[in-house]
């Protein structure tokens, strides 16, 4: 009997590899493929006002379009002194979607006068599972830390070079992929989703 197919709502191969590792660690034997396997399915507009809403929008759209269970996530950086911003706008904070450098530069400029005691922030991730019949589950994970004044490290992506996880002296961009998966908001969210996958997909 073949493994149940699970679609991950992303065309980012790095995310597919990451989730495959997390599911394997959780002992789940699933045939995981990215949205690339279904090029005819259009990307979903993220019109929700929370990470959970956006993750569910993407998961439901793919499950309906493919007839297979689908998982999706939405994540971002939430800065305490900015009232939780950039939040769901993290990937387009500087105006253009996915311009990591511009987003990072703008955020550091906005926080230039904020001293270390008030530079608390966390990465948040909502992971959603949707079945073709409309069944859904959504869970959240977070990684708390403080924001550095200057970027450090060349691993990871997005705001990784400036977030220093609680209890560490390095930024997320200075961690190995294994170290990052163990504590990351995405790792935590998808590990929390694993029992739901086991329950609903066997």
N, C-alpha and C positions, 0 to 999 in steps of 0.2 A: 504494500500500500504506500502510495507516495505521500510526502509531507504536505500538509495544507499550505496553500499559497497565501502569502501576506504581502500586500503592496505598501511600500513606504512612500508617502506623498512628498517626494523630493526628487529633483534631477541632479542632486549633489552626490557624486559617487563616494565622497569622503563620509557623508552621513550614513549611507547604506552600509559601508564597511564597519563604521562605529556601532551601528545598531545590531549588525550581524554578530559582532563580538559580545555585546551585552546579552543578546538572546541566547547565545551559545553558553555563556557563563551561567545563565539562569536555567540551563538544561532544556531549552525549548528547541525542538526540531521542526523548523518551519522553512518553507521555500520562500525566502525574502527577496523581493525584487523592487527596484526603484521605479518611479513613474516613467522613466525612460523606456521601459518595456511597453508602454502604451502611449506612443507619440501622438496618437489621434486625440487623446484626452487633453483639453486645454488647461492651462494653469488657472488656479482658483484665485479670485480677488479676495484679499484679506480685509474684509469690511467690518470685522468684529471690533469691539472696544476693549476686549481682554485677550490674553494669550489663549485661554481655554476656548473662547468663541472662535478664534481664528483656526486653532488646531482642529476643532470639530467641523468647521466649514470644509477644510481641506480633506479630512478623512471621509466624511459623508459623500463628498463629490466623487472621490475616487472609487469608493465602494459601490456607489450607484452605477458609475460608468463602466466598471470592470466586472462586476458581479462577484468580486472577491473581498474578504475582509481587508480593511486598510487602516494604517496608522499614520498619524501626522503629528508634528510638534510645532509650536511657535514659542520663540524665546527671545529674551532681550536683557538689557542691563537696566536696573532700577536704582537710581541715585537718591539717597535720603534727602539731601538738601534741595533737590530739584522736585521733591514731592513724588518720587517714583519714576520720573522721566529719565531717559528717553522712552523706557518701557516698550510698548508695542511699536513705537516709531524708531527703535534702535537702528535698524538696517538702513533707514533713510533720514536720519537725524539732520544731516547736512543738506538734504534736499534731493540727492540722487540715490536711488536704491542700490545698496551694496558697495558704496564707495567707502571702504573701511578706513582709509587714511583720512579722508575729509571728515568723517564722523568722529574719529578719534581726536583730530586737531580741534574741531569745534568744541567738543566736550571739555577738553583740557583748558581751552581758552575761557570757557564759561566758569570753570572751577579754579581759575588761576589764583584768586584771592582767598580761597577757602583753606583753612589750616587743617593739619592732619587729623585733629580730633573730630572734625566734622565731615570727613571724606568717606563715610560708610556707604556701602552699596552692596547689591547682590545681583547675581545672574538668576533669572527665573525662567522656568520652562514648563509649559503645559504639554502633556502627551495625550493624544486621543486615539481611541480605537473605535471604528465604526464597522458594523456588519451590513451587508446588502439589505437586510430586513429592517434597518433603522435602529437596531440595538446600538447603544453607545456607552463608552466608559471614558472618563477623563481624570487624570491625576496630575499633580504638580511636584516639581523638585526645585530646590534652590541652592545656590552656592554663595555664601556670605563672605565679605571681605572689605578691604579698603582700597581706595584709588590712589595710585602713585601719581607723582607730579610729572614724571617723564616715563615714556614707554621702555620696557625691558623685555628681551627675549624675542625669538623669531618663530616660535611654534604657534599653533592654534590660528585663530583668525578673529576678526571683529575687535572687541574691546579687551581681548585676552592680555595684550601687553601692558595694560594699566591696572587690572584687578589683581590684588594680592590676597589670596585666600586666607581666612582666619587661621592663625596658628602656623603660617608658613612665612618664609622670608623671601620667597620667589613669587613672580607673577604667574598667571595661568600660562603665559606664553613661554615660560621657562621650565614648565613641567614636561615630563615624557608623556606620550599619548596614554600609556597605561595609568600613570599617576593621575592624569586629568580625568580619564573615564571613571576612575574610582570615586572621585569627589564631585564631579561636575553636575550641574543642574540637569543636563540632558541625561547623563548616566543615571542619576537618582530618579528622574521622572520615568524613564523607560524601565528601570528595575522595578519601580512601583506598579508599572503597567503589566509586568510579566505574569503575576497571578491571574489577572483578568484575561490575558491571552490564553493561559492554561485552561481556565474555566470555560471560556467560550469557544476555543478552537481545539480543545482536547490535547 
